[in-house]
Each structure stands twice: as structure tokens, then as C-alpha cells.
């Protein structure tokens, strides 16, 4: 099959356009993904700082497994931050985890 000059020029321009888009995607998507991840972590940190008062308002008595106030604060933090949550004792044992918050627990209890 014999293509005319016009068809060959259009085919070359299409190939150059596709190649340009691929190079731009490869060049820009890596840094963009890194920036989005960094911004997400910063946003999460700010959100946790803003929610710090909710945890500080709990009395020592409230920080116990299954305590209603602790569960309410834990649900609030999990909902506002869209994150899995576990409240740990100083020795690392889980006091409150996602299973008690009405989610599937994906934490390591060892």
C-alpha cells in the first residue's frame, strides 16, 4: 500500500505528538506524585495538631479499653483524618483499635 506525502506527514506529526506527551508525562508525573504525597502528610500533621485538644480533654480515667469517651474521640479523629486509628498503652498494647470503632482491624496486636 502506497501512502501519499500528506498521509506520511500526518503520521509523523501524530507520532511526534504521542512521543511529546509520553516524555512530558514521564517528566512531570514523578515529581507531582511526590509533591502530592508530601502535601498529604503535611495536611495530616496539621489535622492531628488541630485535633490534639480532643485527646487532651480526656481524663486519665477515660483512657481505658472500651471507654465511651475514648471511643468517641477515636471515632472523631479517624473520621476527620480518614485514617486507621489505634490508641496504645506505653508498653505498646492496644487499648482501642479499628475493630472497636466499627471497622475491620488491620493492626498488629503482638
Backbone as CSV, one residue per row, in Angstrom:
resi,resn,N_x,N_y,N_z,CA_x,CA_y,CA_z,C_x,C_y,C_z
1,UNK,0.839,-1.175,0.000,0.000,0.000,0.000,0.886,1.241,0.000
2,UNK,0.573,2.155,-0.863,1.386,3.353,-1.039,0.663,4.551,-0.434
3,UNK,1.319,5.195,0.571,0.735,6.366,1.211,1.257,7.617,0.529
4,UNK,0.401,8.605,0.416,0.817,9.874,-0.167,1.621,10.686,0.829
5,UNK,2.179,11.754,0.329,3.003,12.632,1.157,2.194,13.205,2.322
6,UNK,0.980,13.596,2.088,0.139,14.170,3.134,-0.108,13.155,4.253
7,UNK,-0.387,11.927,3.931,-0.638,10.878,4.925,0.617,10.613,5.757
8,UNK,1.791,10.620,5.097,3.042,10.399,5.820,3.348,11.553,6.775
9,UNK,3.079,12.782,6.360,3.307,13.947,7.221,2.382,13.885,8.429
10,UNK,1.121,13.541,8.201,0.167,13.419,9.308,0.605,12.316,10.268
11,UNK,1.067,11.183,9.746,1.521,10.077,10.590,2.739,10.485,11.418
12,UNK,3.679,11.201,10.815,4.871,11.660,11.544,4.467,12.653,12.627
13,UNK,3.583,13.581,12.324,3.133,14.554,13.321,2.407,13.865,14.481
14,UNK,1.608,12.858,14.173,0.911,12.108,15.223,1.924,11.383,16.116
15,UNK,2.933,10.763,15.506,3.960,10.066,16.294,4.750,11.037,17.166
16,UNK,5.092,12.194,16.626,5.828,13.203,17.398,4.966,13.697,18.557
17,UNK,3.672,13.890,18.328,2.769,14.335,19.395,2.675,13.293,20.501
18,UNK,2.546,12.031,20.140,2.472,10.962,21.139,3.775,10.890,21.926
19,UNK,4.894,10.973,21.235,6.199,10.937,21.901,6.357,12.123,22.851
20,UNK,5.922,13.305,22.444,5.995,14.501,23.290,5.157,14.323,24.547
21,UNK,3.946,13.785,24.390,3.086,13.545,25.544,3.705,12.519,26.498
22,UNK,4.300,11.477,25.975,4.942,10.474,26.833,6.104,11.059,27.615
23,UNK,6.942,11.835,26.962,8.083,12.455,27.649,7.590,13.428,28.718
24,UNK,6.572,14.223,28.407,6.025,15.160,29.392,5.434,14.418,30.585
25,UNK,4.720,13.327,30.330,4.116,12.550,31.418,5.195,11.950,32.311
26,UNK,6.209,11.373,31.703,7.287,10.759,32.489,8.035,11.817,33.300
27,UNK,8.254,12.976,32.702,8.991,14.043,33.374,8.199,14.673,34.511
28,UNK,6.895,14.849,34.327,6.097,15.599,35.290,5.405,14.742,36.349
29,UNK,5.037,13.523,36.040,4.249,12.729,36.981,5.038,12.285,38.210
30,UNK,6.307,12.008,38.077,7.119,11.607,39.234,7.160,12.687,40.305
31,UNK,7.597,13.904,39.955,7.608,14.979,40.949,6.216,15.341,41.454
32,UNK,5.212,15.261,40.585,3.851,15.572,41.011,3.371,14.577,42.061
33,UNK,3.652,13.301,41.861,3.260,12.284,42.838,3.957,12.524,44.174
34,UNK,5.236,12.847,44.125,5.988,13.123,45.354,5.404,14.341,46.076
35,UNK,5.079,15.377,45.320,4.514,16.587,45.923,3.149,16.316,46.544
36,UNK,2.317,15.531,45.868,1.004,15.190,46.419,1.138,14.390,47.707
37,UNK,2.074,13.453,47.741,2.287,12.657,48.946,2.781,13.528,50.089
38,UNK,3.709,14.431,49.800,4.235,15.340,50.820,3.130,16.246,51.355
39,UNK,2.313,16.797,50.457,1.210,17.649,50.894,0.200,16.873,51.722
40,UNK,-0.034,15.628,51.373,-0.975,14.796,52.127,-0.467,14.569,53.550
41,UNK,0.817,14.293,53.693,1.399,14.081,55.023,1.341,15.365,55.839
42,UNK,1.663,16.498,55.223,1.609,17.784,55.934,0.187,18.100,56.377
43,UNK,-0.769,17.850,55.501,-2.171,18.090,55.832,-2.604,17.205,57.001
44,UNK,-2.153,15.953,56.998,-2.467,15.027,58.082,-1.867,15.514,59.400
45,UNK,-0.630,15.998,59.363,0.018,16.516,60.569,-0.750,17.715,61.134
46,UNK,-1.147,18.628,60.265,-1.897,19.809,60.706,-3.224,19.399,61.306
47,UNK,-3.890,18.453,60.661,-5.173,17.975,61.163,-5.023,17.341,62.542
48,UNK,-3.977,16.548,62.725,-3.749,15.928,64.032,-3.445,16.971,65.108
49,UNK,-2.671,18.000,64.744,-2.403,19.073,65.712,-3.694,19.773,66.113
50,UNK,-4.579,19.984,65.138,-5.850,20.646,65.424,-6.747,19.777,66.306
51,UNK,-6.634,18.474,66.190,-7.462,17.548,66.960,-6.834,17.206,68.319
52,UNK,-5.658,17.706,68.571,-4.942,17.384,69.807,-5.756,17.705,71.054
53,UNK,-6.523,18.779,70.995,-7.350,19.191,72.126,-8.356,18.128,72.516
54,UNK,-8.879,17.397,71.534,-9.853,16.343,71.832,-9.214,15.265,72.696
55,UNK,-7.972,14.915,72.413,-7.278,13.908,73.224,-6.894,14.465,74.591
56,UNK,-6.453,15.711,74.619,-6.036,16.303,75.878,-7.211,16.532,76.825
57,UNK,-8.428,16.602,76.271,-9.600,16.814,77.120,-9.994,15.542,77.881
58,UNK,-9.443,14.405,77.493,-9.756,13.151,78.186,-9.035,13.097,79.531
59,UNK,-9.747,12.640,80.538,-9.095,12.455,81.837,-8.342,11.130,81.825
60,UNK,-7.489,10.943,82.793,-6.722,9.692,82.901,-7.660,8.495,83.008
61,UNK,-8.783,8.683,83.684,-9.767,7.620,83.880,-10.412,7.210,82.542
62,UNK,-10.542,8.183,81.606,-11.175,7.913,80.320,-10.300,7.080,79.389
63,UNK,-9.003,7.101,79.613,-8.089,6.386,78.718,-7.983,4.936,79.188
64,UNK,-9.027,4.189,78.870,-9.119,2.776,79.237,-9.808,2.024,78.105
65,UNK,-9.476,0.754,77.922,-10.101,-0.017,76.845,-11.626,0.014,76.941
66,UNK,-12.272,0.334,75.811,-13.724,0.313,75.748,-14.420,1.518,76.352
67,UNK,-13.689,2.507,76.867,-14.297,3.690,77.458,-15.055,4.467,76.379
68,UNK,-16.288,4.878,76.692,-17.152,5.543,75.713,-16.556,6.864,75.226
69,UNK,-15.987,7.663,76.117,-15.398,8.947,75.695,-14.182,8.731,74.803
70,UNK,-13.364,7.746,75.174,-12.187,7.435,74.356,-12.624,6.970,72.969
71,UNK,-13.629,6.113,72.909,-14.125,5.640,71.615,-14.694,6.787,70.780
72,UNK,-15.405,7.718,71.419,-15.976,8.862,70.704,-14.858,9.721,70.108
73,UNK,-13.832,10.004,70.909,-12.709,10.807,70.415,-11.967,10.052,69.317
74,UNK,-11.795,8.752,69.501,-11.100,7.954,68.484,-11.877,7.949,67.175
75,UNK,-13.197,7.813,67.252,-14.022,7.854,66.033,-13.923,9.218,65.357
76,UNK,-13.944,10.279,66.162,-13.827,11.632,65.633,-12.504,11.803,64.888
77,UNK,-11.420,11.390,65.503,-10.104,11.505,64.872,-10.029,10.674,63.597
78,UNK,-10.535,9.455,63.643,-10.494,8.587,62.468,-11.329,9.177,61.333
79,UNK,-12.506,9.697,61.665,-13.392,10.259,60.636,-12.793,11.530,60.034
80,UNK,-12.275,12.423,60.858,-11.727,13.679,60.349,-10.464,13.474,59.529
81,UNK,-9.688,12.463,59.858,-8.411,12.267,59.178,-8.446,11.159,58.147
82,UNK,-9.537,10.407,58.091,-9.619,9.319,57.120,-8.505,8.309,57.303
83,UNK,-8.159,8.043,58.544,-7.022,7.166,58.817,-7.431,6.037,59.752
84,UNK,-6.668,4.956,59.725,-6.840,3.901,60.712,-6.300,4.421,62.025
85,UNK,-6.892,3.969,63.111,-6.518,4.520,64.401,-6.382,3.427,65.433
86,UNK,-5.383,3.545,66.257,-5.218,2.664,67.408,-4.647,3.497,68.541
87,UNK,-5.228,3.372,69.723,-4.714,4.041,70.914,-3.927,2.989,71.672
88,UNK,-2.662,3.285,71.940,-1.761,2.316,72.556,-1.395,2.718,73.975
89,UNK,-1.134,1.715,74.796,-0.563,1.965,76.117,0.928,2.206,75.943
90,UNK,1.602,2.717,76.964,3.046,2.956,76.837,3.846,1.695,76.499
91,UNK,3.347,0.514,76.902,4.074,-0.723,76.583,3.759,-1.224,75.179
92,UNK,2.907,-0.505,74.429,2.599,-0.868,73.054,1.352,-1.712,72.886
93,UNK,0.712,-2.106,73.971,-0.511,-2.893,73.870,-1.656,-2.004,73.388
94,UNK,-2.543,-2.579,72.583,-3.651,-1.827,72.000,-4.755,-1.627,73.028
95,UNK,-5.152,-0.370,73.229,-6.285,-0.064,74.100,-7.565,0.009,73.278
96,UNK,-7.525,0.726,72.188,-8.679,0.905,71.317,-8.185,0.831,69.889
97,UNK,-8.862,0.012,69.072,-8.440,-0.138,67.680,-9.655,-0.057,66.769
98,UNK,-9.399,-0.205,65.468,-10.450,-0.055,64.479,-11.618,-1.006,64.700
99,UNK,-11.368,-2.209,65.207,-12.448,-3.185,65.402,-13.489,-2.638,66.383
100,UNK,-13.040,-1.911,67.391,-13.963,-1.333,68.361,-14.634,-0.083,67.807
101,UNK,-14.092,0.457,66.723,-14.662,1.650,66.113,-15.654,1.281,65.012
102,UNK,-15.920,0.006,64.849,-16.857,-0.422,63.820,-16.194,-0.634,62.479
103,UNK,-14.904,-0.873,62.462,-14.168,-1.145,61.235,-13.463,-2.489,61.376
104,UNK,-12.875,-2.925,60.286,-12.055,-4.122,60.343,-10.687,-3.742,60.877
105,UNK,-10.224,-4.429,61.876,-8.931,-4.100,62.494,-7.813,-4.649,61.629
106,UNK,-6.861,-3.788,61.276,-5.703,-4.190,60.493,-4.435,-3.904,61.267
107,UNK,-4.502,-3.976,62.580,-3.338,-3.632,63.393,-2.658,-4.915,63.870
108,UNK,-1.404,-4.776,64.229,-0.628,-5.895,64.727,-0.733,-5.896,66.252
109,UNK,-1.299,-6.935,66.805,-1.509,-6.995,68.250,-0.456,-7.838,68.956
110,UNK,0.650,-8.059,68.355,1.679,-8.892,69.008,2.453,-8.115,70.032
